[in-house]
Amino acid sequence: MLPVLPSGRHFFHMAIDWKDIHSRKVRDAFRVALADKELTHEEVVDVIKELLSDGELDGMEVNDLQKVAKGSATMPVRSKNMLLYLGQQAFMHKARGPIGIYTDRQKFAAKQLFDFLKRTGASRFPMLDRDQVGIDLLYRVANPNVINQGPATICGPVGFLYGVAFDTPANYAQFGIDLFERGKAKLGRYKVTPGHDCRHYLPPFPITHGEWLTGASLRDSANSFFDYDTVLRDGGTKFSEVVRWMKGAGYSDIQASDGRKQSRNTSEFTLINGLYSRGYRIILLIHSMLLNPAKQADKSSAGNHYVVLRSPIEVIGNQVKVAVYTWGTGQWIIPGPNTSMSPVGFAQHWYGYIAGKPF
């Protein structure tokens, strides 16, 4: 028989009124966790798992978890920090809505991550926190649109991993888990082995532990002559590296055209739109001026930024409109609000593409 939760001031030495916990799901989950009158870290992870069993962890539930974490005198410190970090990330990503684990692929990946969150043991990334990594990866399995390299120059790895997180979330989750626990991992056939300096770096806010673990490891492992061991280092990604990652991860029918110093032609819109309509993941090499309405009319001479295509390249009359993913924004609209751009204006800042058919 499950213990009866008191309705008064204290709930397993909590300094808050239990009536302030508004979610029935949160109350029921902790009731189960406290059946043995103890609360372990594994049981707190199971609380999160139970709250996601119906597919969503919404704002009210996250807020209630924060109250429990802040008010409990017996919850393990590790568990408190995990729940507080979950709340911090939920606040940062609140515009994205609840954490949603809906598909069978997402559920399998989430199970991997819950098992990871329960474990202890040494990490090959000693500056990174296991629970922050686990929550970061869980958020990205739920919604890859939150992937954001921030000031780190890893747009190529992030653009590639964005597609992986959508198309095979279990592989994405296991990739992060293996890196953290073993210091090396595989994405399909592609082996990633980051160096010592990359593994012993603490990224500055707002770069999350999970983002550094996955994106920086991929960037560093591809380098032959220098380490990617700080966000201050130029992590420019070669076009051929992105192609190699997509092939190694298992994308098929790879179609790519590198014009790093030669902009594209508007006649290629039809090709790109055809691939997009058939469900291909498409990464565009552009000049970053394309994302800045104040500089879109300026001339560029080479590509310097990777983005992921999120809509067809729409042309109406002599105006172009397209949505891309970059910097944690799944729908970055080009040319931007209250601005216009011709197809030629778009093409002059577009330098290449890599497209692959998902698994």
C-alpha positions as CSV (number, residue, x, y, z in Angstrom):
1,M,0.0,0.0,0.0
2,L,1.4,3.4,-1.0
3,P,2.0,6.0,1.8
4,V,-0.6,8.7,2.3
5,L,0.9,12.1,1.6
6,P,0.2,14.6,4.3
7,S,-1.9,17.6,3.5
8,G,-0.2,19.8,6.1
9,R,3.1,21.7,6.0
10,H,5.6,18.9,5.5
11,F,6.1,16.2,2.9
12,F,9.2,14.1,3.6
13,H,10.7,17.1,5.4
14,M,9.6,19.6,2.8
15,A,9.4,23.2,3.8
16,I,6.5,23.9,1.4
17,D,2.8,23.1,1.6
18,W,2.0,20.0,-0.3
19,K,-1.1,21.8,-1.6
20,D,1.2,24.0,-3.6
21,I,2.1,21.0,-5.8
22,H,-0.6,21.5,-8.4
23,S,0.1,18.6,-10.7
24,R,-1.7,15.3,-9.8
25,K,0.9,13.5,-11.9
26,V,3.8,14.9,-9.8
27,R,2.1,14.0,-6.5
28,D,1.3,10.5,-7.7
29,A,4.9,10.0,-9.0
30,F,6.4,11.0,-5.7
31,R,3.9,8.9,-3.8
32,V,5.2,5.8,-5.7
33,A,8.9,6.9,-5.2
34,L,8.3,7.2,-1.4
35,A,6.6,3.8,-1.0
36,D,9.7,2.6,0.9
37,K,9.9,6.0,2.8
38,E,13.2,6.8,1.1
39,L,14.1,8.8,-2.0
40,T,17.1,7.8,-4.1
41,H,18.5,9.4,-7.2
42,E,17.3,6.5,-9.3
43,E,13.7,7.1,-8.0
44,V,13.9,10.8,-8.8
45,V,14.9,9.9,-12.4
46,D,11.9,7.5,-12.4
47,V,9.7,10.4,-11.4
48,I,10.7,12.3,-14.6
49,K,10.3,9.1,-16.6
50,E,6.8,8.6,-15.2
51,L,5.8,12.2,-15.9
52,L,6.9,11.7,-19.6
53,S,5.0,8.4,-19.9
54,D,2.0,10.2,-21.4
55,G,4.3,12.0,-23.9
56,E,4.7,15.4,-22.3
57,L,6.3,17.2,-19.4
58,D,4.6,20.5,-19.3
59,G,5.4,23.8,-17.5
60,M,3.2,23.2,-14.5
61,E,4.9,19.8,-13.9
62,V,8.3,21.4,-14.2
63,N,7.4,24.1,-11.8
64,D,6.2,21.5,-9.3
65,L,9.4,19.6,-9.6
66,Q,11.3,22.8,-8.8
67,K,9.2,23.2,-5.6
68,V,10.0,19.7,-4.5
69,A,13.7,20.1,-5.2
70,K,14.0,23.3,-3.4
71,G,11.8,22.2,-0.4
72,S,13.1,18.7,0.3
73,A,15.5,18.2,3.1
74,T,16.1,14.5,2.2
75,M,16.4,14.4,-1.6
76,P,20.0,13.7,-2.7
77,V,21.9,16.8,-3.6
78,R,22.6,15.3,-7.1
79,S,18.9,14.9,-7.6
80,K,18.1,18.4,-6.5
81,N,20.7,19.8,-8.9
82,M,19.3,17.7,-11.8
83,L,15.7,18.9,-11.2
84,L,16.9,22.5,-10.9
85,Y,18.8,22.3,-14.1
86,L,15.8,20.7,-15.8
87,G,13.8,23.8,-14.7
88,Q,16.5,26.2,-15.9
89,Q,16.5,24.6,-19.3
90,A,12.7,24.5,-19.4
91,F,12.7,28.3,-18.8
92,M,15.2,28.9,-21.5
93,H,13.3,26.8,-24.0
94,K,9.7,27.7,-22.9
95,A,8.9,29.1,-26.3
96,R,9.3,25.6,-27.6
97,G,6.5,24.3,-25.5
98,P,6.6,21.1,-23.3
99,I,9.2,18.4,-23.5
100,G,7.5,16.0,-25.9
101,I,8.4,12.3,-26.3
102,Y,5.9,11.0,-28.7
103,T,7.3,8.6,-31.3
104,D,8.6,5.1,-30.6
105,R,12.1,6.3,-31.7
106,Q,12.0,9.1,-29.2
107,K,10.7,6.7,-26.4
108,F,13.6,4.3,-27.1
109,A,16.1,7.1,-27.0
110,A,14.6,8.5,-23.8
111,K,14.9,5.1,-22.1
112,Q,18.6,5.1,-23.0
113,L,19.0,8.5,-21.4
114,F,17.0,7.6,-18.2
115,D,19.4,4.6,-17.7
116,F,22.3,7.0,-18.3
117,L,21.0,9.4,-15.7
118,K,20.7,6.7,-13.1
119,R,24.3,5.6,-13.5
120,T,27.4,6.8,-11.7
121,G,31.0,6.3,-12.7
122,A,33.9,8.2,-14.1
123,S,33.6,10.3,-17.2
124,R,36.0,10.8,-20.0
125,F,34.8,14.4,-20.0
126,P,35.7,15.2,-16.3
127,M,34.6,18.9,-16.6
128,L,31.1,18.0,-17.7
129,D,28.2,16.9,-15.4
130,R,26.5,13.6,-16.1
131,D,23.0,14.9,-15.2
132,Q,23.3,18.1,-17.2
133,V,24.4,16.1,-20.2
134,G,21.5,13.7,-19.8
135,I,18.9,16.5,-19.5
136,D,20.5,18.3,-22.5
137,L,20.3,15.2,-24.6
138,L,16.7,14.5,-23.5
139,Y,15.7,18.0,-24.5
140,R,17.3,17.5,-27.9
141,V,15.7,14.1,-28.5
142,A,12.4,15.7,-27.7
143,N,13.0,18.7,-29.9
144,P,16.2,19.1,-31.9
145,N,15.3,22.7,-32.6
146,V,16.9,23.6,-29.2
147,I,20.3,22.5,-30.5
148,N,22.4,25.7,-30.4
149,Q,26.1,26.1,-30.7
150,G,26.0,29.7,-29.3
151,P,29.4,31.4,-29.7
152,A,31.1,28.1,-30.6
153,T,32.2,27.9,-34.2
154,I,30.7,24.5,-34.8
155,C,27.8,25.2,-37.2
156,G,28.8,22.3,-39.5
157,P,28.7,19.6,-36.7
158,V,25.5,21.1,-35.2
159,G,23.7,21.2,-38.6
160,F,24.6,17.6,-39.2
161,L,23.6,16.5,-35.6
162,Y,20.3,18.4,-36.0
163,G,19.3,16.0,-38.7
164,V,20.6,12.9,-36.8
165,A,18.6,13.9,-33.7
166,F,15.4,14.1,-35.8
167,D,16.0,11.0,-38.0
168,T,17.5,8.6,-35.5
169,P,17.2,9.9,-31.9
170,A,18.5,6.7,-30.4
171,N,21.7,7.0,-32.3
172,Y,22.0,10.6,-31.3
173,A,21.5,9.7,-27.6
174,Q,23.9,6.8,-27.7
175,F,26.5,9.0,-29.4
176,G,26.4,11.4,-26.5
177,I,26.3,8.6,-23.9
178,D,29.3,6.8,-25.4
179,L,31.4,9.9,-25.7
180,F,30.7,10.8,-22.0
181,E,31.4,7.3,-20.6
182,R,34.0,5.9,-23.1
183,G,35.6,9.0,-24.7
184,K,34.7,7.7,-28.2
185,A,31.6,6.9,-30.1
186,K,30.2,6.0,-33.5
187,L,27.5,7.5,-35.7
188,G,26.7,4.7,-38.0
189,R,30.1,3.8,-39.5
190,Y,31.8,7.1,-38.6
191,K,34.1,6.9,-35.6
192,V,34.5,10.0,-33.4
193,T,37.4,10.2,-31.0
194,P,38.0,13.6,-29.5
195,G,41.4,14.6,-28.1
196,H,42.4,15.1,-24.5
197,D,42.1,18.9,-24.6
198,C,38.6,18.8,-26.0
199,R,37.6,16.3,-23.4
200,H,39.0,18.4,-20.5
201,Y,37.3,21.7,-21.4
202,L,34.5,23.4,-19.5
203,P,32.4,25.4,-22.0
204,P,31.2,28.8,-20.9
205,F,27.5,29.7,-20.7
206,P,25.3,29.6,-22.7
207,I,26.9,26.5,-24.4
208,T,25.5,23.5,-22.6
209,H,27.5,20.5,-21.6
210,G,25.5,18.3,-24.0
211,E,26.2,20.6,-26.9
212,W,30.0,20.7,-26.2
213,L,30.1,16.9,-25.7
214,T,28.5,16.1,-29.1
215,G,29.3,19.1,-31.4
216,A,32.8,19.9,-30.2
217,S,33.7,16.2,-30.2
218,L,32.7,15.8,-33.8
219,R,34.6,18.9,-34.8
220,D,37.7,17.9,-32.8
221,S,37.8,14.4,-34.1
222,A,37.8,15.5,-37.7
223,N,40.8,17.8,-37.2
224,S,44.2,16.5,-38.3
225,F,46.5,19.3,-37.1
226,F,44.9,21.2,-34.3
227,D,42.6,20.7,-31.3
228,Y,39.2,22.1,-31.0
229,D,39.6,22.7,-27.3
230,T,38.0,26.2,-26.7
231,V,35.2,28.2,-28.1
232,L,37.7,30.9,-29.0
233,R,39.3,28.6,-31.6
234,D,38.1,28.8,-35.2
235,G,36.3,25.5,-35.8
236,G,35.6,26.0,-39.5
237,T,34.2,22.8,-41.1
238,K,35.3,21.6,-44.5
239,F,32.5,20.9,-46.9
240,S,34.0,17.4,-47.5
241,E,33.7,16.7,-43.8
242,V,30.0,17.2,-43.7
243,V,29.6,14.9,-46.7
244,R,31.7,12.3,-45.0
245,W,29.6,12.5,-41.8
246,M,26.4,12.1,-43.6
247,K,27.6,9.1,-45.6
248,G,29.1,7.5,-42.4
249,A,25.9,8.1,-40.4
250,G,23.9,6.1,-43.0
251,Y,22.2,8.8,-45.1
252,S,21.9,7.5,-48.7
253,D,21.8,9.1,-52.2
254,I,24.1,11.9,-51.0
255,Q,24.0,14.8,-53.4
256,A,26.4,17.6,-52.8
257,S,27.8,20.6,-54.7
258,D,30.6,22.7,-53.1
259,G,30.9,26.3,-54.3
260,R,32.7,27.7,-51.3
261,K,34.0,30.6,-53.4
262,Q,31.4,30.5,-56.1
263,S,27.8,31.4,-55.4
264,R,24.9,29.3,-56.7
265,N,22.4,29.9,-59.4
266,T,18.7,30.4,-59.1
267,S,18.1,27.6,-61.5
268,E,19.1,25.2,-58.7
269,F,16.1,26.1,-56.6
270,T,14.1,23.5,-58.5
271,L,16.6,20.8,-57.6
272,I,16.7,21.7,-53.9
273,N,12.9,22.0,-53.7
274,G,12.5,18.6,-55.3
275,L,14.9,17.0,-52.8
276,Y,13.2,18.7,-49.9
277,S,9.7,17.5,-51.0
278,R,11.1,14.0,-51.0
279,G,12.2,14.2,-47.4
280,Y,15.9,14.7,-47.8
281,R,17.9,16.4,-45.1
282,I,19.5,19.4,-46.7
283,I,22.4,21.5,-45.3
284,L,23.2,24.8,-47.1
285,L,26.5,26.5,-47.1
286,I,25.8,30.3,-47.1
287,H,27.5,33.5,-46.1
288,S,26.1,34.7,-42.7
289,M,25.2,38.1,-44.2
290,L,22.2,36.2,-45.6
291,L,20.8,36.1,-42.0
292,N,21.3,39.8,-41.3
293,P,18.7,42.0,-43.0
294,A,21.1,45.0,-42.7
295,K,23.8,43.2,-44.7
296,Q,21.8,41.1,-47.2
297,A,22.4,43.6,-50.0
298,D,26.1,43.5,-49.5
299,K,28.5,41.4,-51.6
300,S,30.0,38.2,-50.3
301,S,32.8,36.1,-51.8
302,A,32.7,32.8,-50.0
303,G,30.5,30.7,-47.7
304,N,31.2,30.8,-44.0
305,H,28.1,29.3,-42.3
306,Y,26.1,26.1,-42.5
307,V,22.3,26.1,-42.0
308,V,19.6,23.4,-42.4
309,L,16.8,24.0,-44.9
310,R,13.4,23.9,-43.2
311,S,11.1,24.9,-46.1
312,P,11.1,25.0,-49.8
313,I,12.8,28.0,-51.4
314,E,9.6,29.9,-52.3
315,V,9.6,32.4,-55.1
316,I,6.6,34.7,-55.6
317,G,7.1,37.2,-58.4
318,N,10.6,38.6,-57.8
319,Q,10.6,37.8,-54.1
320,V,12.1,34.9,-52.3
321,K,11.2,33.4,-48.9
322,V,12.8,30.4,-47.1
323,A,13.0,29.1,-43.5
324,V,16.3,27.6,-42.2
325,Y,17.5,26.2,-38.9
326,T,20.5,27.9,-37.2
327,W,21.5,29.0,-33.7
328,G,18.7,27.1,-32.0
329,T,16.0,28.6,-34.2
330,G,14.1,26.1,-36.2
331,Q,12.3,28.6,-38.3
332,W,14.7,31.4,-39.1
333,I,12.9,33.2,-41.9
334,I,14.9,34.7,-44.7
335,P,14.9,37.6,-45.7
336,G,13.4,38.6,-42.3
337,P,10.5,40.7,-41.1
338,N,9.6,43.8,-43.1
339,T,12.3,43.1,-45.7
340,S,12.4,41.7,-49.2
341,M,14.9,39.8,-51.3
342,S,15.1,38.8,-54.9
343,P,16.0,35.2,-55.9
344,V,19.3,36.6,-57.3
345,G,19.9,38.3,-53.9
346,F,19.5,35.0,-52.1
347,A,21.7,33.0,-54.6
348,Q,24.6,35.4,-54.3
349,H,25.0,34.4,-50.6
350,W,24.4,30.7,-51.2
351,Y,27.5,28.6,-51.9
352,G,26.8,25.0,-51.6
353,Y,24.5,22.2,-50.5
354,I,24.7,18.6,-49.1
355,A,21.5,16.5,-49.3
356,G,20.9,13.0,-48.0
357,K,18.0,10.6,-47.8
358,P,17.3,9.7,-44.1
359,F,17.3,6.2,-42.8
